[in-house]
Amino acid sequence: MSKLREIQQQRDSGTWNTMSPDQQQQQEGNFHHMGLLAKFHNVMSNETINTIQWLTTEIKSIFCHPTIVERITAMLNYFLLNLVGPQKKNFKVKDLKEYEFKPHELVRDICKIYENLGLNDDIQAERFCSAVSRDGRSYTSELFPLAQVVLHKIGQGVLASQLEIIASKVHQLAVKQQQDDELLFGAPDEFLDPIMNTLMKDPVKLPSSGVTVDRATIARHLLSDQTDPFNRSPLTMDMVVPDDELKGRMQKWFDERRSASQT
């Protein structure tokens, strides 16, 4: 859409008239090709987001599972930011309907997904909101207020109010995460996931290599490669063994740090 906008601006600014006939013909061909691609991708995006919105009204556990929740939230945050943030002007082209670009419907459906997955007061909603707050690429405290402005403009005041509740939950979890990060600074290396180099939450031992990794990390790995990443032996999730001894030491260390910070 941004490329289409660029060519349309060239036409309107007079730059088009400075081009040779061959250049104009080439640009026309590019414009037509990009228009077809934009329409195809927009149709697919509309259908995909609408389908996820429909699915999440009833099915939440899959989308909030530790294996994929961060990917889901990163996708939602990225799309929403582009639709309501400073870059939204790059998608404004003439004849939006011609390219099946429906930004207001996309914003509405994306916000409904946030509502479906983050509004309830349960562990799944907390996991979802926490993942939203940890997305360092697209999430900021301004994201949801910007979306609320758009929702009010398109007559979705109730949804805007629901999004405000979710925004508050996400903010509270972000503050808590920052406090925990400060407490966990300087954690022993054995507490870190050897693949992601992040603090493990649910350490499990791989039976063949004997390496301990975070459950979510190895679960994501096995989605595309059913082998132990350290020795290439066959591996499935039912083969991993919880490392309860390490998890206990991690919890003890964390509790001691928390107690020390409160004294």
BELQUI-V164149 format. One record per residue. N is the residue number from 1. D_LAST is the distance of its C-alpha to the last C-alpha in Angstrom with 2 decimals. Layout:
# BELQUI-V164149
[[N,D_LAST] [N,D_LAST]]
This chain:
# BELQUI-V164149
[[1,55.90] [2,54.81] [3,57.87] [4,60.14] [5,58.75] [6,59.37] [7,63.02] [8,63.56] [9,62.27] [10,64.68] [11,67.52] [12,66.56] [13,65.97] [14,69.35] [15,68.08] [16,69.98] [17,73.29] [18,72.74] [19,72.62] [20,75.71] [21,77.20] [22,75.94] [23,72.38] [24,72.57] [25,73.88] [26,71.09] [27,68.46] [28,70.13] [29,69.93] [30,66.26] [31,65.60] [32,67.40] [33,65.63] [34,62.16] [35,63.07] [36,63.92] [37,60.71] [38,58.63] [39,60.35] [40,59.84] [41,56.12] [42,55.62] [43,57.44] [44,55.33] [45,52.08] [46,53.14] [47,54.04] [48,50.95] [49,48.43] [50,50.45] [51,50.58] [52,46.82] [53,46.38] [54,48.82] [55,47.31] [56,43.73] [57,44.90] [58,45.34] [59,43.76] [60,40.06] [61,38.83] [62,40.77] [63,39.51] [64,35.86] [65,36.05] [66,33.51] [67,36.54] [68,37.87] [69,35.48] [70,34.36] [71,38.03] [72,38.90] [73,36.24] [74,37.06] [75,40.70] [76,40.15] [77,37.93] [78,40.47] [79,43.45] [80,41.93] [81,40.87] [82,44.40] [83,45.94] [84,43.94] [85,42.48] [86,44.22] [87,46.33] [88,48.02] [89,50.90] [90,51.92] [91,53.02] [92,55.26] [93,58.81] [94,62.09] [95,63.15] [96,59.83] [97,61.77] [98,63.99] [99,61.03] [100,59.40] [101,56.27] [102,54.54] [103,51.25] [104,50.71] [105,51.23] [106,48.90] [107,46.10] [108,46.72] [109,46.74] [110,43.67] [111,41.71] [112,43.06] [113,41.67] [114,38.19] [115,38.84] [116,40.14] [117,37.28] [118,34.25] [119,34.89] [120,34.44] [121,31.26] [122,31.17] [123,29.77] [124,32.67] [125,32.17] [126,28.45] [127,29.42] [128,32.09] [129,30.01] [130,27.29] [131,30.11] [132,31.50] [133,28.32] [134,28.15] [135,31.71] [136,31.43] [137,35.20] [138,36.17] [139,33.26] [140,31.95] [141,30.81] [142,34.44] [143,36.10] [144,36.18] [145,37.07] [146,39.98] [147,41.07] [148,40.93] [149,43.34] [150,45.79] [151,45.47] [152,46.34] [153,49.31] [154,50.72] [155,50.37] [156,47.32] [157,45.30] [158,44.04] [159,42.82] [160,41.13] [161,39.20] [162,38.15] [163,37.08] [164,34.88] [165,32.98] [166,32.59] [167,31.53] [168,28.68] [169,27.56] [170,27.88] [171,25.87] [172,22.95] [173,23.06] [174,23.36] [175,20.17] [176,18.35] [177,20.15] [178,19.10] [179,15.38] [180,16.11] [181,18.26] [182,15.62] [183,13.40] [184,16.66] [185,17.91] [186,19.22] [187,19.75] [188,22.33] [189,25.90] [190,26.75] [191,24.55] [192,26.70] [193,29.93] [194,32.79] [195,34.88] [196,32.58] [197,29.90] [198,27.22] [199,24.44] [200,26.18] [201,25.41] [202,28.17] [203,29.43] [204,33.02] [205,35.34] [206,38.79] [207,41.38] [208,43.76] [209,41.71] [210,38.72] [211,36.36] [212,33.19] [213,32.72] [214,31.05] [215,33.24] [216,33.64] [217,34.72] [218,37.42] [219,38.55] [220,39.25] [221,41.03] [222,43.24] [223,44.43] [224,46.66] [225,46.91] [226,47.06] [227,46.37] [228,43.56] [229,42.62] [230,42.29] [231,45.68] [232,47.57] [233,48.07] [234,48.65] [235,45.47] [236,44.66] [237,41.44] [238,42.50] [239,42.56] [240,38.91] [241,36.73] [242,33.08] [243,30.92] [244,28.79] [245,27.67] [246,26.24] [247,24.73] [248,22.95] [249,21.52] [250,20.46] [251,18.67] [252,16.91] [253,15.85] [254,14.69] [255,12.68] [256,10.95] [257,10.29] [258,9.08] [259,6.63] [260,5.45] [261,5.64] [262,3.80] [263,0.00]]
